Amino acid sequence: MMESRIRRLATTLMDASTDKDPEVQEQIRNSLSSLGNADPEEMLECCGEYLRQHEKLPFPFRALILFSMGSVIRSHLQDLGKGSAAAAAALAAREMTRAK
């Protein structure tokens, strides 16, 4: 199965999220949020998969992805299926209770 353009672009952006420059991080956060406008459910799923696959990604960079997910959820709450919203909430809860 071919990976969608949204998924490829989101993954590339998340891979770049470890850049130390705050301006770059802000642009990545904004880009991920904007990408979520095209397909919010796919974007949330992609972010969740990325965080699960990159367990050792340091907290500040995990937070950047979670903030982007939050932005997508706030913008598209009415459009999201209950499954997507529940999965994102479970992921956020898991991230908040992670051991250091």
C-alpha angles and dihedrals in degrees: 000000000000117000115240122247090243091055093046093048093045091050091049091050092048090049088055093048091094091073109125095217109102091211091055090048090051091051091049091049091049092045093051090049092049091047087056088063090068095054115353097184094050091046093051091047091049093050091048092050091048093053092047091049094047101050092157095055105125119252100254091057093044088052091053090057092045091051089052090050090050091053091052091048093049091049096046106027093127092049098048123096117238090248093058094046092046092048092050092048091049091049092050091049091049091050093050093052097043117128114245 
